[in-house]
């Protein structure tokens, strides 16, 4: 799908156009670095991307694009119409950060805190979304400067809440992230013919682009396991059921099953393996209100996450076996 007019090579661009794009990118690089560092220093959790979405929307409007805000939450969609007829291509980047403390010591390091499920948490762009936003802002500026050569239109989609949620929703079935944007018409008016996204990775040398046919990045699906024990005195452990031991075996079993499902634990995004992994995010323990430290806890709910390139995720999760304490 060629975006530019003129006799082209098999890849869709002439050598002159490739050189022109390179010159424009080199000129824009300092601005992109500044955007990325600014966004990195001011990260926002999933569903809280107010500052980032405003930065993006203001930039797209300054380029003369048609801009929609509030798409599926704090999502932003910019439409660049070329001067020549053609199809619609979408380019997508995610905007949210993670509840992670930054200890890099960089001059543009994050010192931001925000509420994450009711608890104050440090926030950091630990997954590269600051770079994704800066890259797509740069692509928008470059292509806006080549409007006369553009065949068709380009949609620039800036997605919130890619990492999930940062608070409990009123409706647990309500869509968020990409699904919310799609439901809000991000891919319509005009309808998108093809969409492209990218993800930076430290696994490849700088300046290298990797791609593959089929799945390249895994989806994630969270689930909870509630383990119920039976209390007993610490001096008589045989009279009760210890949910801590049971939880430990669950965690170990999940890890073992994950390690056996991949050909290589260090596979690159473009490798032939299709790994499936399960990781336990947290274990919370609850005891009876009058129980002392000598008593065994009652219920430690586990909150694992499963990542896999095999879809659909929810349908592939085995139904848990329920075993009540004897």
N, C-alpha and C positions, 0 to 999 in steps of 0.2 A: 504494500500500500504506500505509494509515493506521496510525499507531502509537498514536494516542490515542483514547479514547472520548469521545463528545459529538458533537452535530451539527457538521459540518465544512464548510469552504469547498471549492472545487474543488481546492485545493492540499492538503487533508487536515487542516488545522488551523483552529480558530476564531481570530478576532482576539484574543480573550482569552488563548488558549493561546500565541499568538505573543508577546504582550506579557509573559506569564509567563516564557516561555523567555528573552526578552531581559533581564528583571530578574535571573533566576538567573545568566545569563552575565555580566552586569555585576558582580554580587556575587562571582563566582568568578574574575574576570579577574586580580586581584593574585596569587592562588594559582597560576594557570596561568603567569603571567610568572615567578614564583619557580621553578616546576618546570622551565620551559624553560631558564632560566639555570643552574640546578643541573646539568641534563643536558648543557648545552653545555659547562660547565666540566669535566665528567667523561665525555668521549666514549669509546666503545669500538668497536673495529674489528669487521668482520663475523665472526660466530662467537665473539666474545669478550664478548658483552653481558651479563655476569654482574651487575654493579651495576644497570644499567638495568632488567633484567628483574625483579630483586628489588624495586626501587622501585615498579614497576608492579604486581607481584603483591601487595605489602603494601597498596597503595592500594585495589586491587579487593576484597581481603578485608575491609578496613575498611568498605567500602560494603555488605558483606553479599552479595557475588556468589559464585557457585561458580567456583573458579579452578583451572585446570590449568597447570602449569609444565613446562618441559622439552619443549615440543611442537615437534618438528622442530629440535631444538637448544636454544637459549635462548628459544624462543617462549613466549608467555603467552596464554591464552585465558580470558576472564571471561564468565560467563553471567548475565545479568539476566533473571529471569522476571517478567513483568508479572502483575498480579492478574486480568487478563481474558484469555480465549482469543484466539489469533491466530497469525500466522505468525512466522517467525524471520528477523530482519534482522541482518547482520553489518556491523560497522564496523572498518576495518583501518588500522593505522599501522605504519611501519617504524622500527627502533630503532638501526641501526648507523651508524657514522661513517666518515670517509675518512682515508687516510694523507696528510694535508695539514697543513702548518705554518700556524698562525694568526698573523697579524700585525696584527690589528685594534686591539690596545691596549685593548680593553674590560676593565673590572674583572672580568668573568666569563669572560675569554678562556681557552682551553685551553692548558695547558702539558704535556699528557699525551704520553707516548711509549709505544709498544707494538711488539711484534715483528710484522712484516708480511712473510710468506714468508722468514723467517729473518733479516731485517734490522730493526734498530731504526728506527722511523719516528715522526715527530710525528703526532698524531691530532687531527682537528677535525671538528665537525659543520658541514661546508661545503655540505651538500645539504638542510638544513632538517629532518632527521629528529628533532632535538630538539624543534622546534615541533610536528611531527606527533604525537609521544608526548604532549606537554603538552595538545594539543587533544583527543586521544582520552581521556586521563585526565579532562579536564574534562567531556567529553560523558558519560562514565560516571557522574560524580558528579551531574550535572544529571538524567539519566534515572533514576538510582537514587532520587532524591528525588521522582520522579513515578511511582513504581511502581504506585500505585493507579489511575492513568489509562492505564497501558500495556496495549495489546492485543498479546498474544504475547510474544516474547522478543527480546532483543538480545544478540548475541555481540560482544565486544570483542577483536579479534585484534591482538596486538602481534608483528610479524614480525622475526626476526633475519635477518642475512645478505642483505639486499636488494641490497647493492652487489656481492655475490659472495663470495669467500673471502679469508681472510688467511693461509692455510697450505695446502700441498699435501695433499689427502685421501689416505687409504689406498686408497680406491676412487674413481677419477676419475669413475665413472658414478653415484656416490651423489648423490641429490638434496640440495639445500640451499635455504635461503630459503623462498619460498612453496611450492614443490613439496614440500619436506620437511614443512612444516606440514600440507599437504593429505594427504600420505601418512600422517601421524600422526593423522589424524582430526579436524583443526581444523574442518572444515565438517560434521561428523556429530554425532549425539547431543547435541542435536537437529540434524536436517539444515537447513542454511541455505537459505532461499528466495531471498534477494537479498543482495548484498554491495556495500558502497560504500567508496571510499577517496578520498583527496585528496592534492594536492601543492602546497605553497606555491611561489610564483614571484615573482621581482622584476620580471617582465615586465608585470605588471598593477598598477594603483594599489591602495594599501592599502584594504581593505574591499570589494574587488571579487571576485566569484566567477564563474569562467568554466566552462562545460560545453559538451559537444557530443555529437552522436550519432556512434558509431563510435570509432576510436582517437583518444586525446587525448595519450598519452605513448608514446614509442618503447621497444621492447625492445632489448636489447644482446646481441651475440654476438661472442665473441672468437675469434681464430684466429691461427696462427703461420705465417710464411713463412721458410723457410731458404734462403738464397742462398749457394751454394758457388762460390768463385773458384779461380783457379790462381795460386800464388805465383810471384813473379819479383823480380828485383832492382829497386830503385827507379830505376836508371838505364836499365832496359830494360822499361818498362811494356807495350810492344807484345808482349812474350813471355808475358804472363800475362793473367788475367782479373780485373779489379778489382771485387769484390763491393760496395764502397762506392758506386761510381757506379751499379751496378745497383740497389742498395737505394734510392738517392736517386731514381731514376726510378720505382721502385715507389711510394714515398711520394708523389711528385708526381702520379703517375697516379691513385692512390686519392683524392687531394684533388680532382683535376679531375673525376673521375667523381661524387664527392659533390656538388660545386657544381652539376653539371648535372642532378641528379635532383630538385632542389627548386625550386618556383616562387619562393620567397623564402627567403633565408638568415636572415631575421629574423621568421619566421612565429610568431604567437602560438599557444598550445595550442589555441585555438578557431578557428583559421583553416581555410581550405578545402584548403590544401596538405598533402601527405603526404610529408615529406622523408625521404630515406634518406642517411645520412652514414657515412663511414669515416674513422677517425682512427688514426694510428699512435701507440701508447702508448710504445714504447721500441724501441731498436735496440742489440743487444749484439754486440760483436765478439770473435772468438776467433782467435788466431794460433798458429802452431806454437811449442812450448816453447822452442826455441833460435833463434827468429827475432828479428832486430834490428828497430829502428824503420825500417830502410830497406826492409823486406819488406812486400808487400801482405798484408792479412789474408785468412784463409781463409773463414770463415763468419760473417756477421752475421745472426742470426735476428731478424726483425721481429715485433712483437706488436701488430698493429692491432686495433681494435674497430669493429664495424659496428653502427649504430643505425638502426632502421627501424620504421615502423608497419605494414609489410606482413608478414604472418605466413604460414607459419612461417619464422623466420629461417634456420635451418640449411639448409633445402631451397632457399633462394633464393641461397645463395652459389655462385658459379661454381666449377667444378672447376679448380684451378690447373694451368697448363701447366708441365710440367717441362722445363727446358732445361739440359743439362749443358754445362760448359765444353768448348770444342774444343781 
